Amino acid sequence: MTKLNVKHKEEYTYYLFMHLKNNDKVKFRSEFLQLHPTDQTDIFKQMNQERRAKVYHYLSGSEFAEIFKNLHVQEQKTVYSELEEEFALFMLTALPADDMTDFLGEIPDHIATYLLAQLDKEASNSIKLLLSYKEETAGSLMTTEYVTISPTDTVSSVLKKLRTATKKAETIYYLYVVNENRKLVGVLSLRELISSDVDTTVHSIMKDQMISVYPDTDQQEVSKLIKDYDLLAVPVITNDGTIIGIVTVDDIIDVIEEETTDDIGEMMASKGALDLDTDSLTTTKKRLPWLIILLFLGLATAGLITTFEATLTEIAVLAMFIPLIADMGGNTGTQSLAVVVRGLALHPFNRKLVVRLLKREAQTGLLMGFVCGIIVSFLAMVLPFGSAVFGIIIGLSLFATVFFSTLTGTIIPLIVHRFKIDPAIASGPFITTINDIVGLFVYFTIATTLLHYL
């Protein structure tokens, strides 16, 4: 299977498009199927509807399934609407159970019900089971395509079984050992299997200490287990120990990407607007409320400046440093927010963690504020219009702003998290605006207090 670099991909794309234009099915299949599925998908996305129509006729349902599962949901819906019903059914049945579940969960219920009715009973029941679990749980992520073996099997018999089971299984690196009631009693890695004597029984080489999750386990917890224990998959079991599926690492990577996108969206006050498939109206609805809130907070900043108008009138040069004070406060607060959100995502929330975070960020704020304050104080002194007192005003103001902003960026997400809300919702723009107000208040208060020394 060929994996292309950018230059070769462009060349391959040119020739593949030429084969489609010339209706050369043999050459197209020969060259296209040599590519890695990721490259196949990238090239397919560049095709117009006319070219896609030819691809549907040149590839089998199982071959096209490798492309379909790598498309985004909106792209899948568009492609599915272009497929003939028979080809679509062949393609869907070739998808892994979890990928088919993801697609059926995104289309109208009556279409999903119709498609399920076309599947064989076993496949239909598996998909219905996966669809029954809540989103963002292990049950919704798992696949029912995995390999089970018996404790009494020998290595030789398991190897024979794998030759026929590998086509449908999502992964064969882990083999799950079950008793006659399908209760999970052990796990055996492929490495351990192939390095053992052919007459050895599974029971003698399996591991009976296993990491497993329940169907309602949150996907973030599953992600943490897979990361902490370096697993490629984790079994999903019922309360009585019966295995019903596995969650594989590729699905967890998708979860991490999704969670990261959500966190970035919330931190930037644009949750749900980072998906390029989202239309402009939906994006506007998600972002506009935050902007309106920030608009009113911004008016508070303007009102604050008006309050100290007399100070600004007397020492107009103070206005020169307003952007510096505001920007440093916002940048510092956003840094702390990112640190806290990451810390809470990786560690359980408890009093010890809170104290540790507050102590470290307070010390960090003091050090950063001190260094930044000294630097800007020196610069303010050496300016043509500067003086020692002017440098002290700017330096103290920046020191207080950086210190307070560090605390704000730490405390606000901790408070939000305490009320069972995602701490990332304490967005960067929100903290930035608060720090602008407080930073400027400190700045003008210090300047007004020391005004008569200038």
Rosetta blueprint (number, residue, H / E / L):
1 M L
2 T E
3 K L
4 L L
5 N L
6 V H
7 K H
8 H H
9 K H
10 E H
11 E H
12 Y H
13 T H
14 Y H
15 Y H
16 L H
17 F H
18 M H
19 H H
20 L H
21 K H
22 N L
23 N L
24 D L
25 K H
26 V H
27 K H
28 F H
29 R H
30 S H
31 E H
32 F H
33 L L
34 Q L
35 L E
36 H L
37 P H
38 T H
39 D H
40 Q H
41 T H
42 D H
43 I H
44 F H
45 K H
46 Q L
47 M L
48 N L
49 Q H
50 E H
51 R H
52 R H
53 A H
54 K H
55 V H
56 Y H
57 H H
58 Y H
59 L L
60 S L
61 G H
62 S H
63 E H
64 F H
65 A H
66 E H
67 I H
68 F H
69 K L
70 N L
71 L L
72 H L
73 V H
74 Q H
75 E H
76 Q H
77 K H
78 T H
79 V H
80 Y H
81 S H
82 E H
83 L L
84 E L
85 E H
86 E H
87 F H
88 A H
89 L H
90 F H
91 M H
92 L H
93 T H
94 A H
95 L L
96 P L
97 A H
98 D H
99 D H
100 M H
101 T H
102 D H
103 F H
104 L H
105 G L
106 E L
107 I L
108 P L
109 D H
110 H H
111 I H
112 A H
113 T H
114 Y H
115 L H
116 L H
117 A H
118 Q H
119 L L
120 D L
121 K H
122 E H
123 A H
124 S H
125 N H
126 S H
127 I H
128 K H
129 L H
130 L H
131 L H
132 S L
133 Y L
134 K L
135 E L
136 E L
137 T E
138 A H
139 G H
140 S H
141 L H
142 M L
143 T E
144 T L
145 E L
146 Y L
147 V L
148 T E
149 I E
150 S L
151 P L
152 T L
153 D L
154 T E
155 V H
156 S H
157 S H
158 V H
159 L H
160 K H
161 K H
162 L H
163 R H
164 T H
165 A H
166 T L
167 K L
168 K L
169 A L
170 E L
171 T L
172 I L
173 Y L
174 Y E
175 L E
176 Y E
177 V E
178 V E
179 N L
180 E L
181 N L
182 R L
183 K E
184 L E
185 V E
186 G E
187 V E
188 L E
189 S E
190 L H
191 R H
192 E H
193 L H
194 I H
195 S L
196 S L
197 D L
198 V L
199 D L
200 T L
201 T E
202 V H
203 H H
204 S H
205 I H
206 M L
207 K E
208 D L
209 Q L
210 M L
211 I L
212 S L
213 V E
214 Y L
215 P L
216 D L
217 T L
218 D E
219 Q H
220 Q H
221 E H
222 V H
223 S H
224 K H
225 L H
226 I H
227 K H
228 D H
229 Y L
230 D L
231 L L
232 L L
233 A E
234 V E
235 P E
236 V E
237 I E
238 T L
239 N L
240 D L
241 G L
242 T E
243 I E
244 I E
245 G E
246 I E
247 V E
248 T E
249 V H
250 D H
251 D H
252 I H
253 I H
254 D H
255 V H
256 I H
257 E H
258 E H
259 E H
260 T H
261 T H
262 D H
263 D H
264 I H
265 G H
266 E H
267 M H
268 M L
269 A L
270 S L
271 K L
272 G L
273 A L
274 L L
275 D L
276 L L
277 D L
278 T L
279 D L
280 S H
281 L H
282 T H
283 T H
284 T H
285 K H
286 K H
287 R H
288 L H
289 P H
290 W H
291 L H
292 I H
293 I H
294 L H
295 L H
296 F H
297 L H
298 G H
299 L H
300 A H
301 T H
302 A H
303 G H
304 L H
305 I H
306 T H
307 T H
308 F L
309 E H
310 A H
311 T H
312 L H
313 T H
314 E H
315 I L
316 A H
317 V H
318 L H
319 A H
320 M H
321 F H
322 I H
323 P H
324 L H
325 I H
326 A H
327 D H
328 M H
329 G H
330 G H
331 N H
332 T H
333 G H
334 T H
335 Q H
336 S H
337 L H
338 A H
339 V H
340 V H
341 V H
342 R H
343 G H
344 L H
345 A H
346 L H
347 H L
348 P L
349 F L
350 N L
351 R H
352 K H
353 L H
354 V H
355 V H
356 R H
357 L H
358 L H
359 K H
360 R H
361 E H
362 A H
363 Q H
364 T H
365 G H
366 L H
367 L H
368 M H
369 G H
370 F H
371 V H
372 C H
373 G H
374 I H
375 I H
376 V H
377 S H
378 F H
379 L H
380 A H
381 M H
382 V H
383 L L
384 P L
385 F L
386 G L
387 S L
388 A H
389 V H
390 F H
391 G H
392 I H
393 I H
394 I H
395 G H
396 L H
397 S H
398 L H
399 F H
400 A H
401 T H
402 V H
403 F H
404 F H
405 S H
406 T H
407 L H
408 T H
409 G H
410 T H
411 I H
412 I H
413 P H
414 L H
415 I H
416 V H
417 H H
418 R H
419 F L
420 K L
421 I L
422 D L
423 P H
424 A H
425 I H
426 A L
427 S L
428 G H
429 P H
430 F H
431 I H
432 T H
433 T H
434 I H
435 N H
436 D H
437 I H
438 V H
439 G H
440 L H
441 F H
442 V H
443 Y H
444 F H
445 T H
446 I H
447 A H
448 T H
449 T H
450 L L
451 L H
452 H H
453 Y H
454 L L
